[in-house]
């Protein structure tokens, strides 16, 4: 339970925190930051899925636990000691740092600039002990009005219909739902995608146990194949960002928008399950010829290496969907709702894992289950394409304006 609470709390704010570290002028860098964030997540996952079992089997279980705990403590200390370098943003205006949106902080710096004191009422007063008004060390009463550029030099309040000093009006749940409703057309169909994606840790492992897990004298456990997925993701992320996407746009004139990338990822998932289904039919036929229909001892006749193509396709799909989804959830959400929208993105993953349990209870013959999942994915891909055929993208400037209004 503690792992679930901690992981859920951290996972929903990490990518938003990464995006907030960039200035509005650093749009290209911010876009690639989500890819590098996901890449390093997979580096850590690879260490856990591959390194921890090696330590447990080769050294000692206690050493494995201490190594994992020590790594976490070191990373936590690095995060804490680096807090002075982080860029903190104002929730009322996420495009500006806190220091720039504070009128008090700007008085000392900008008091000599032209028009810096416009809209600031200065009234001298005494320092009598019975004076209940707060005063500055130099005995001035500074009252900042809405016309003062000291509020935030990066914003123009001249056309504002409400005072920026007044408490922000809280949006109703209807207004909030109207803002995030277009994003649900992307997130909801992906529940089926996640249900298929997570089966590489379940049905694909069971499929591997029916195969020959020996490469010469070396035994490759089927449950270690997901670490191969991590390796592929680490390779595919820079390949797509620095080779494929730029080539599509410069050579073919095709812009890889988030909606297109996610749709392509869903299509790759369909291909991976077609490959898994064909492989399962072949395994079943070979085992039937041997008279061993329930071989799960890793001594089958079909080599485990035949699972590699389907892992390549599912890994390629993961980069197209998961990395794009983090960027999409951040850029297409109103600034004040970025954490909420990112939480909805991860909630679709949670529902996907629940759907896996539901699908596992269906009375589907093992050799045909992959094709049933493929048909289901094709239906949801068609629904996804139809819902988002005219999706209107929100610019980041609009997100900030909506948050501040």
N, C-alpha and C positions, 0 to 999 in steps of 0.2 A: 504494500500500500504506500509506503514512504517513497519507494522508487517511482511509483506511478504519479504521485503528487509532485515530487521534485522534477521529474522529467516533463510532465505536462506543463508545469509552471515555467520552466526554463525554455522549453522548445517553442512556446508560442511567442516569446519576446526576443529571442536571440536574433532572428533574421531582421526584425524591425529595428533592433538596436544597431545592427550592422548598417542598415540603410540610412539611419539617422546620423551616421558619422561623416557623411559627405555633404558638401555645400551644394546649393541648387545648380551651380555652374558645372559640377562634376557628374553630369548625367551618365556619361559613358562609363566612368569608373564605378559609379554606383550600380549600374546594370551588371557589370562583370563581377562585382563583389559577391552577389548571391551565388554565382557559379563557384567562386573560390571558397565561400563558406561551406557549400555542400561538398566540395572536394575534400576539405579538411575533416568534415564529418565522416566521410567514408574512409579516410586515413585512420581515424580513431576506431571506426567500426572494424576495419581490417585488423588492427592490433588486438582488439578484443576477441574477434571470432577466430583468429589464427594464433596469436601469441599466447593468449591465456590458456587454451587447451594444451599447447606445447609445454608450458611451465607446469601445468597440473600433472601431466603424464611423465615428463622427463625429470622434474625436480621434486616439488611437493605442493600439495594443495594450499598450505599455509603461505608458501612463497608466492603463489599465484595471487591470493587475496591481498597480501601486503603490497605486491607490485601494482595492482590495480588501484588500491586505496592511495598509495604513495603518489601515483601519477595524477590522481584527482586532486590531492592536496596541493601538489606543485602547480597545477593549472589554476586552482582557485587562488593561490597566493599571487601568481602572475597577474591574474585578473584584478585583484584588489589593489596591488601596488601600482597598477597602470591607470588607476581611476583619474589621475590628474590630466591624462592625455586624451580622455574621452570628450567628445563634443556633446554637450547637453543642450537640448532644444526646449523652447517654450511651447507648451501645449496650445496656447492661444495663437501662436504663429510659428509652426514647426520649421519654417524656412530660415529662422533667425536664431542665433544662440541666445542663451539666457542673459549673458552680459550685455548684449545689444538691445534687448527688449526691456531692460530695467532703466527707468528714468533717473533714478538716483545714481546709478553707476555711470551714466553718461554726462551728468552735470559737471563733474570735475574735468572731464576730457574735452567737452565741446562748448564750455561756457564762453570761450573767446571766438568761436566760429560765428560767421554771419547768420543772423536769425536764430541762433542757438537758443536764446532765451525768449523767443516769441511764444506767447501763450503761458509763460511762467510768471505768476504773481509773486513779487518779492516784497515782504513786509517786515521791517525791522521791529523788534520788540525787546523789551527788557528781560533781565534774568531774575526777576523777583521770585522769591520762593513760593509765592501764592499763585504764580502763573501756571495754570494747568495744561496749557498747550505744549505739545512737544516742540522742541526747537533744535536747530542744528548747532554744532560747536561754534559757529561764528555768529550765532544769534539771529538767523534768518528763518522766516517761515516760508517754505517753498511749497506752493500748490500748483500742480501740473494740470493744465487743461488739455482738452482733446486736440487743440490745434498745435500743441508743442511737438516739434520733431524729435524731442528727447524721448518720447514714448518708444519709438522704433524708427530709426532713420531709413530703414529698408522698405517701409510701407507708406502708402499714401492714404491719409485719413480724410482728405478734403472732400471726398464724395461719400463718406460714410454716413449712413442714416441713423446710426446709433453711436453713442459715446463708447470709445474703446475702454474707458475707465469703468463703465457700468458692468455689473455681473453678466456674463454670457447667458443667453437664454438656452435652457436645456431643451434639446430636440425631443419631440414625442416619439413613442415607439413606432408610430406609423411613418414618420419622417425618416427614422433610422432604417426601417425595413425597406422603404422606397429607395434609399441610397445603396443598400447592399443587395437588393433583389436581382439586378443584372448579373452579379457575381455568382449567385446560387445556380444560375443556368450553366455555369462552368463546373462548380464544385459537386453538385448532386450527381450528374452522370458519372463522375470519376469514382464514385463509391464502388461501382462494378470493376473499374480498372484496378483499384487497390485490392479488391477481393481476389483478383487474378494474380496481381503482383506478389502478394504475400504467400501464394501457394508454392513459391520456389523454396520455402522453408518447411513445407509439409508434403503435398502430393508429389512434388518433384524429388524430394528426398526418398520417399517411398518407392518411386519409380527407379531411382538409382540403386536401391537395395536389391532390385530384381536383376541388376546388370552385373557385369564382371568388373569389380572395383580394383583389380590389380593391373598396374602398369609395370610389367616385368615382375620383380619381386616386391615392388613398392605398392602398398595398399593405400588407396585414396578413399577415405570415408565419404559416403554420399552427403553427410551433413556438413562437410567442409566445402562443398561446391558454392554455397552462398558467398564465401570469402573470394571466390573467383569473380563473382558479381561486383564486389567492391573494387577489385583491381581494374575491371573493365570500365567502371564508372570513372575512376581516377584518370584513365586514358581518354575516355570519350569527352569529358567536359572541356579540356583545352582544345581538343580536335574540333568540336562543334563551334566553340566560341571564336577561334582564331583561323579556322580553315573553311568549314562547311558554310556557316552563316554568311561570312563576307563574300565567299565565292558565289553563293546563290544570288546575292543582291547585286554584285558587280558584274558578273558574267551572264546570269540568266534573268536578271531584273525581278527576281522573286524575293519579296521581303518576308522574312521569317517572323511573322507576328506571333505573339503569345498564343492566340487561339489556334493558329495553324500548327505551331509546334506541339501543343498539347494534343491536337487531333492526330498528328503524325505519330506521336507516342502511343496513342491508343491503337492505331493501325499496326504499329510494330508489335504491340502486345498480342494482337490477333494472330500475327504471323508466328510469334513464339509458341502460342498454344496449338497452332496447326502443326508445327514441327514436333511438339511434345506428343500430340495425338497420334501422328504417323509413327513416331518412335514406339509409343505404347502398343500400337497394333502389331508392329514388327516383333516386339518383345513377346507379346502374347502368342504369336504364331510360332516363334522359335521354341518357346517353352512348351507349347502344345506338342510339337514334334518330339521333344525330349521326354514328354510325359511328366513334366514338372511344372504345373500351372501356378504353384504358389511359392516359387523360389524367391526368398528374401534374405539369402545368406551372402550376398555379394559375390556369388560364384556362377552367375548367369553366363550365357553364351554371347551376349551383346556387350561390347565394351562401353564403360562409363563415358568414354570420350565422345560418344555420340550425343551426349547432352550439351556439349559445348555450343553448338549453333543456337539452341533455344536460349541459353544463358546470354549469348551475345545480343540477341534480339531484345530480351527483356531488360538488359542493362542499357542498351541504346534507348529503349522506351523510357526507362527511369530518368535518364538525363533530360530527355525532351519534356517529360511531364513534371517531375519533381522540382528540378531547378527552375524551370519556367514558372511553375506554380508559386514558388516563393516570391519571385520578382513580381508576378502578376498580382498576388495578394497585397503586396506593399504598394505598388504604383497605382492600382485601380481602386484603392480604398480611400475614403476621406481621411485626412491625416489624424483626426481624433478617433477614428475607428480602425486604425491599422492593426492594433493588437487583437481587436475583436475579429476582424476578417481573417487574419492569420490563424486565429483559433478555429474558425470555421473550416479553414483549409485542412488543418490537422484533424478536425472532427470528422471530415469525410474519410480520412484514413482509418479512424476508429470504427466507423460504421462499415468500412470495407472488411476489417478483420472479423466483425460480427457476421457479416454476410458469408464469409468463408465457412463458419461453423454451421450456418443454415444450409448452404449448398452441400456440405459434407454429409448431411442427413438425408439427402434425396436419394431415392433408390435407383441410382444410375449405374449401369455396368461399368467396371473400371476401365475397360478398353475404349469406352465411348464418352467418358466424362469430360475429357479435354475438348471434344468437339461441341458438347453442350455449352461449356463455358465460352467457347469461341463464338457460337451463335448469339449468346447473351451479350457478349462484348460488341458484336457487330450491330445489334439492335440499339444498344446505348450509344454507340459511335454515330449512328444515323440521327438519333435524337439530339445528341450534342451538336452535330453539324447544323441541324435545322434550327435549334434554339438560338445559336450564336452566329447565324449567317449574316446578321447586320449589327454585330456588336459594336457599340460606340465606345472608343477608348477615352478614358479620363486622363487629361494631362496632369502632371504633378502640381503645376501652378494652381489648377482648379481645385485639386485636393486640398491644398493649403488654404485657399480662399474660403472653401466650404467650411473648413474647420474653424476659421477665425470669425466667420459671420454669425 
